[in-house]
Amino acid sequence: MSKTQNEEQTNGDMSSHDDELLLNDHDRMEWTVDAEHKKERIDKYITESMDNVSRSQVQLWIGDGFVTVNGAKVKANAKLSEGDLIELRIPEPATVEIIAEDIPLEVVYEDSDLIVINKQRGLVVHPAPGHTSGTLVNALMYHCKDLSGINGELRPGIVHRIDKDTSGLIMAAKNDRAHASLAAQLKEHSVNRRYIALVHGHLSHDQGTIDAPIGRDTNDRKMYTVTERNSKHAVTHFTVTERINDYTLLELKLETGRTHQIRVHMKFIGHPLVGDPTYGRNKGIKMQGQALHAAILGFVHPTTGEYLEFTAPLPQDMEDVLASLRSR
């Protein structure tokens, strides 16, 4: 980690998609098996390497021939060898019925092309196979009626996402033209996304950049970590806004949008998010989910070309934690 007087930067110039940016899922995924996972069943390996996919779903894909190892079809109980190349062609989703549900939403902005929501903590953004209710998509279908279809039946309108237990601003598209425009802006990193986070410890510099690639954790493939293996370029900029007792309040700007990016990057530099059940510390402040809020969202309107920017205040639970810390 190189440091200057006013800036702290963590460079991870290792190897270099944007899991927060959701384009078409019907594509190809591949993995190369390392020594640690040799002799593991292929259905178990794939299940643990993907988000929101059940083992039974993976077994169906294998049985239907969507999975190959070194170019050959296999059975679900096939054992892997070091160096094996696994390829998965994700099929078109089967027809499913996503029910519109009257789930309360805080609408920040809406017109005929898009909608911006201040998502509450605990709300999952989109359904997954076997879990088709209680999500933001279900709520949007009730509220909007019309949503873009680029991401298929499970993710209508969804251009990007934030974690279940992260609160704050998220946009959705009502038609395919608007979806394509917003997705292109995300891919070009021109969307202004700023987050507020409370982390453990005192950051020694007031500003900094974390430039370190993120990939699956080889010890637990449902987690992510900074790694050189099968990783993607990830950059997070931070500014300290307040130091309170043994904690620091930050504003963070995403340059890329990898899965769990802020949570992984803050853990990497030794300042994990307060309340983070996966990457945090089991001590100190207790929260239902990580103290992370998507506070600012700015983008160019897909029809008018006007730059729009929205701000969402901190949720009450974060405000309560900050008030308690300041009163100590």
C-alpha positions as CSV (number, residue, x, y, z in Angstrom):
1,M,0.0,0.0,0.0
2,S,1.5,3.3,-1.1
3,K,0.6,6.4,0.9
4,T,0.9,10.1,0.4
5,Q,0.2,12.9,2.9
6,N,-3.4,13.4,1.8
7,E,-4.2,10.2,0.0
8,E,-4.0,6.5,0.8
9,Q,-4.1,4.2,-2.2
10,T,-4.1,0.4,-2.3
11,N,-3.0,-0.8,-5.7
12,G,-3.8,-4.3,-6.9
13,D,-2.5,-4.3,-10.5
14,M,-3.2,-8.0,-10.9
15,S,-5.9,-9.1,-13.3
16,S,-9.0,-7.6,-14.4
17,H,-17.5,-6.9,-15.3
18,D,-19.6,-5.5,-13.4
19,D,-21.8,-7.8,-11.3
20,E,-23.8,-4.8,-10.2
21,L,-24.4,-4.0,-13.8
22,L,-27.0,-6.5,-15.0
23,L,-27.0,-7.2,-18.8
24,N,-28.2,-10.4,-20.4
25,D,-27.6,-13.4,-18.2
26,H,-27.9,-16.0,-21.0
27,D,-24.2,-16.4,-21.6
28,R,-21.3,-18.6,-20.7
29,M,-19.4,-19.0,-17.5
30,E,-16.2,-21.0,-16.9
31,W,-13.9,-22.0,-14.1
32,T,-10.5,-23.7,-13.9
33,V,-10.3,-26.1,-11.0
34,D,-7.4,-25.6,-8.6
35,A,-5.7,-28.2,-6.5
36,E,-7.8,-27.4,-3.4
37,H,-11.0,-28.6,-5.2
38,K,-9.8,-31.7,-7.0
39,K,-12.0,-34.7,-6.3
40,E,-14.9,-32.5,-5.5
41,R,-18.3,-33.2,-7.2
42,I,-19.0,-30.9,-10.1
43,D,-22.5,-30.1,-9.0
44,K,-21.2,-29.0,-5.6
45,Y,-18.4,-27.0,-7.1
46,I,-20.8,-25.0,-9.5
47,T,-23.4,-24.4,-6.8
48,E,-20.8,-22.9,-4.4
49,S,-19.4,-20.8,-7.3
50,M,-22.7,-19.0,-8.1
51,D,-25.1,-16.7,-6.3
52,N,-28.7,-17.7,-5.8
53,V,-28.5,-21.0,-7.5
54,S,-29.6,-24.3,-5.9
55,R,-27.8,-27.6,-6.2
56,S,-30.9,-29.1,-7.7
57,Q,-30.9,-26.4,-10.4
58,V,-27.3,-27.1,-11.2
59,Q,-28.0,-30.8,-11.5
60,L,-30.8,-30.1,-14.0
61,W,-28.4,-28.0,-16.1
62,I,-25.8,-30.8,-16.0
63,G,-28.5,-33.4,-17.0
64,D,-29.7,-31.2,-19.8
65,G,-26.1,-30.9,-21.2
66,F,-25.5,-27.3,-20.4
67,V,-22.3,-28.1,-18.5
68,T,-19.1,-29.6,-19.9
69,V,-15.7,-30.5,-18.4
70,N,-12.8,-30.2,-20.9
71,G,-15.4,-30.1,-23.7
72,A,-17.2,-33.2,-22.7
73,K,-20.6,-33.6,-21.0
74,V,-20.6,-35.1,-17.5
75,K,-22.9,-36.5,-14.8
76,A,-23.7,-34.5,-11.7
77,N,-21.6,-36.8,-9.5
78,A,-18.5,-36.5,-11.6
79,K,-15.3,-35.8,-9.6
80,L,-13.1,-33.0,-10.7
81,S,-9.3,-33.0,-11.3
82,E,-6.9,-30.1,-11.0
83,G,-6.7,-28.1,-14.2
84,D,-10.2,-29.1,-15.4
85,L,-12.0,-26.5,-17.5
86,I,-15.7,-26.3,-16.5
87,E,-18.0,-24.5,-18.9
88,L,-21.6,-23.6,-18.2
89,R,-24.0,-22.3,-20.8
90,I,-26.7,-20.6,-18.8
91,P,-30.0,-21.5,-20.6
92,E,-32.9,-19.2,-21.2
93,P,-35.0,-19.1,-18.1
94,A,-38.0,-21.3,-17.9
95,T,-41.4,-19.6,-18.0
96,V,-42.1,-18.5,-14.4
97,E,-44.9,-16.4,-13.0
98,I,-43.6,-13.4,-11.0
99,I,-46.6,-12.0,-8.9
100,A,-47.0,-8.3,-8.5
101,E,-47.1,-7.6,-4.7
102,D,-48.2,-4.5,-2.9
103,I,-44.9,-3.9,-1.0
104,P,-44.3,-0.3,0.1
105,L,-41.8,1.6,-1.9
106,E,-40.2,5.0,-1.4
107,V,-40.3,6.5,-4.9
108,V,-37.8,9.2,-5.4
109,Y,-38.4,9.9,-9.1
110,E,-40.6,8.4,-11.8
111,D,-41.5,9.1,-15.4
112,S,-42.5,7.0,-18.5
113,D,-38.9,5.7,-19.0
114,L,-37.6,4.9,-15.5
115,I,-38.1,4.9,-11.8
116,V,-35.7,5.6,-8.9
117,I,-36.4,3.9,-5.6
118,N,-34.9,4.5,-2.1
119,K,-34.7,0.8,-1.2
120,Q,-35.2,-0.2,2.4
121,R,-32.7,-2.5,4.1
122,G,-33.7,-6.1,4.0
123,L,-35.4,-6.0,0.6
124,V,-33.9,-8.3,-2.0
125,V,-33.7,-6.7,-5.5
126,H,-34.8,-9.5,-7.7
127,P,-36.2,-13.0,-7.6
128,A,-34.1,-16.1,-8.0
129,P,-35.1,-19.7,-9.0
130,G,-37.3,-21.0,-6.3
131,H,-37.7,-17.6,-4.6
132,T,-40.1,-15.6,-6.6
133,S,-41.8,-13.3,-4.1
134,G,-41.1,-10.5,-1.6
135,T,-38.5,-8.7,-3.8
136,L,-38.2,-5.2,-5.3
137,V,-39.2,-6.7,-8.7
138,N,-42.5,-7.9,-7.2
139,A,-43.1,-4.4,-5.8
140,L,-42.2,-2.7,-9.1
141,M,-44.5,-4.9,-11.0
142,Y,-47.4,-3.8,-8.8
143,H,-46.4,-0.2,-8.9
144,C,-45.3,0.3,-12.5
145,K,-47.1,-2.4,-14.6
146,D,-44.6,-1.9,-17.4
147,L,-40.9,-2.8,-17.0
148,S,-38.1,-3.5,-19.5
149,G,-37.6,-7.2,-20.5
150,I,-33.8,-7.2,-21.3
151,N,-32.9,-9.2,-18.2
152,G,-35.6,-11.9,-18.6
153,E,-38.6,-12.8,-16.5
154,L,-36.8,-12.9,-13.1
155,R,-35.3,-9.4,-13.4
156,P,-37.7,-7.1,-15.4
157,G,-36.5,-3.5,-15.3
158,I,-33.4,-4.2,-13.2
159,V,-30.3,-2.4,-14.6
160,H,-28.1,-2.7,-11.5
161,R,-28.5,-3.9,-7.9
162,I,-27.5,-3.3,-4.4
163,D,-27.2,-5.9,-1.7
164,K,-30.3,-7.0,0.3
165,D,-29.0,-5.4,3.5
166,T,-27.7,-2.2,1.8
167,S,-30.2,0.6,1.7
168,G,-30.5,3.4,-0.7
169,L,-31.0,4.5,-4.3
170,I,-31.5,2.1,-7.2
171,M,-33.0,2.8,-10.7
172,A,-35.1,0.5,-12.9
173,A,-36.1,0.9,-16.5
174,K,-39.6,0.8,-17.9
175,N,-38.7,0.0,-21.5
176,D,-35.9,-1.6,-23.3
177,R,-34.6,1.6,-24.9
178,A,-34.2,3.2,-21.5
179,H,-32.7,0.0,-20.1
180,A,-30.0,0.0,-22.9
181,S,-29.1,3.6,-22.3
182,L,-28.8,3.2,-18.5
183,A,-26.8,0.0,-18.8
184,A,-24.4,1.6,-21.2
185,Q,-23.8,4.4,-18.8
186,L,-23.1,1.9,-16.0
187,K,-20.7,0.0,-18.3
188,E,-18.9,3.2,-19.2
189,H,-18.6,4.1,-15.4
190,S,-20.3,7.5,-16.1
191,V,-23.1,7.0,-13.5
192,N,-22.4,8.9,-10.3
193,R,-22.8,6.4,-7.4
194,R,-21.9,7.5,-3.9
195,Y,-22.3,5.6,-0.7
196,I,-22.2,6.4,3.0
197,A,-20.6,3.8,5.2
198,L,-19.6,3.4,8.9
199,V,-16.5,1.3,9.3
200,H,-14.4,0.0,12.2
201,G,-11.3,1.9,13.2
202,H,-9.8,5.2,12.2
203,L,-8.6,5.7,8.6
204,S,-5.3,7.6,8.8
205,H,-5.8,9.5,5.6
206,D,-8.7,11.8,4.7
207,Q,-9.0,10.6,1.1
208,G,-7.8,7.6,-0.8
209,T,-8.4,5.0,-3.5
210,I,-8.5,1.3,-3.3
211,D,-7.5,-0.3,-6.6
212,A,-7.6,-4.0,-6.1
213,P,-9.2,-6.8,-8.2
214,I,-12.0,-8.9,-6.7
215,G,-12.8,-12.5,-7.3
216,R,-14.3,-15.5,-5.6
217,D,-12.7,-16.6,-2.3
218,T,-11.2,-20.1,-2.9
219,N,-12.0,-21.1,0.6
220,D,-15.6,-20.1,0.4
221,R,-16.9,-19.5,-3.1
222,K,-20.0,-17.7,-1.9
223,M,-17.7,-14.9,-0.6
224,Y,-15.5,-12.5,-2.5
225,T,-12.0,-11.4,-1.8
226,V,-9.1,-9.3,-3.2
227,T,-7.2,-11.9,-5.3
228,E,-5.2,-12.2,-8.5
229,R,-6.9,-15.4,-9.5
230,N,-10.0,-15.2,-11.9
231,S,-10.5,-11.6,-10.6
232,K,-12.0,-8.4,-12.1
233,H,-10.7,-4.9,-11.9
234,A,-12.3,-2.9,-9.0
235,V,-11.8,0.6,-7.9
236,T,-13.3,2.4,-4.9
237,H,-12.6,6.0,-3.9
238,F,-13.2,7.1,-0.3
239,T,-13.3,10.4,1.7
240,V,-13.5,10.6,5.5
241,T,-16.4,12.7,6.7
242,E,-16.1,12.1,10.4
243,R,-14.1,10.1,12.9
244,I,-16.2,9.1,16.0
245,N,-14.6,7.2,18.8
246,D,-13.3,3.9,17.3
247,Y,-15.2,4.3,14.0
248,T,-15.0,6.3,10.8
249,L,-17.8,7.6,8.6
250,L,-17.0,7.6,4.9
251,E,-18.3,8.7,1.6
252,L,-17.4,6.2,-1.1
253,K,-17.5,6.6,-4.9
254,L,-17.7,3.5,-7.1
255,E,-15.7,3.5,-10.2
256,T,-16.6,-0.1,-10.9
257,G,-19.4,-2.1,-9.4
258,R,-18.3,-5.6,-8.5
259,T,-20.4,-7.9,-6.2
260,H,-19.8,-6.8,-2.6
261,Q,-17.1,-4.3,-3.8
262,I,-17.2,-1.8,-1.0
263,R,-17.6,-4.5,1.7
264,V,-14.6,-6.5,0.3
265,H,-12.4,-3.4,-0.2
266,M,-13.0,-2.1,3.3
267,K,-12.2,-5.5,4.8
268,F,-9.0,-5.6,2.6
269,I,-7.6,-2.4,4.1
270,G,-8.5,-3.4,7.7
271,H,-11.7,-1.3,8.2
272,P,-14.7,-3.6,7.6
273,L,-18.2,-2.2,7.6
274,V,-20.1,-2.1,10.9
275,G,-22.8,-4.8,11.0
276,D,-21.5,-6.7,8.0
277,P,-22.5,-10.3,8.7
278,T,-20.1,-11.7,6.1
279,Y,-17.0,-9.5,6.0
280,G,-17.3,-7.6,9.4
281,R,-16.4,-8.2,13.0
282,N,-18.7,-9.8,15.6
283,K,-18.1,-7.1,18.2
284,G,-19.2,-3.5,19.0
285,I,-22.3,-2.1,17.3
286,K,-25.1,-4.5,16.4
287,M,-27.1,-3.8,13.3
288,Q,-29.4,-5.8,11.0
289,G,-27.0,-5.8,8.1
290,Q,-24.1,-3.6,7.1
291,A,-24.0,0.1,7.7
292,L,-23.9,1.0,4.0
293,H,-26.3,3.3,2.2
294,A,-26.4,4.3,-1.5
295,A,-26.9,8.0,-0.9
296,I,-26.4,9.6,-4.3
297,L,-27.3,8.4,-7.8
298,G,-26.7,10.5,-10.9
299,F,-27.1,9.7,-14.6
300,V,-28.1,11.1,-18.0
301,H,-31.8,10.7,-18.8
302,P,-32.2,8.2,-21.6
303,T,-34.7,10.3,-23.5
304,T,-34.1,14.0,-22.6
305,G,-30.3,13.8,-22.3
306,E,-30.6,15.9,-19.0
307,Y,-28.3,15.0,-16.2
308,L,-30.4,13.9,-13.1
309,E,-29.0,13.4,-9.6
310,F,-30.8,12.2,-6.6
311,T,-30.0,12.1,-2.9
312,A,-31.5,9.8,-0.2
313,P,-31.0,10.6,3.5
314,L,-29.5,8.0,5.8
315,P,-31.9,5.4,7.1
316,Q,-33.1,5.7,10.7
317,D,-31.0,2.8,12.0
318,M,-27.7,4.4,10.8
319,E,-28.8,7.8,12.2
320,D,-29.5,6.2,15.6
321,V,-26.1,4.5,15.6
322,L,-24.3,7.7,14.7
323,A,-26.2,9.6,17.4
324,S,-25.3,7.0,20.0
325,L,-21.6,7.2,19.1
326,R,-21.5,11.0,19.1
327,S,-23.1,11.1,22.6
328,R,-20.4,8.8,24.2
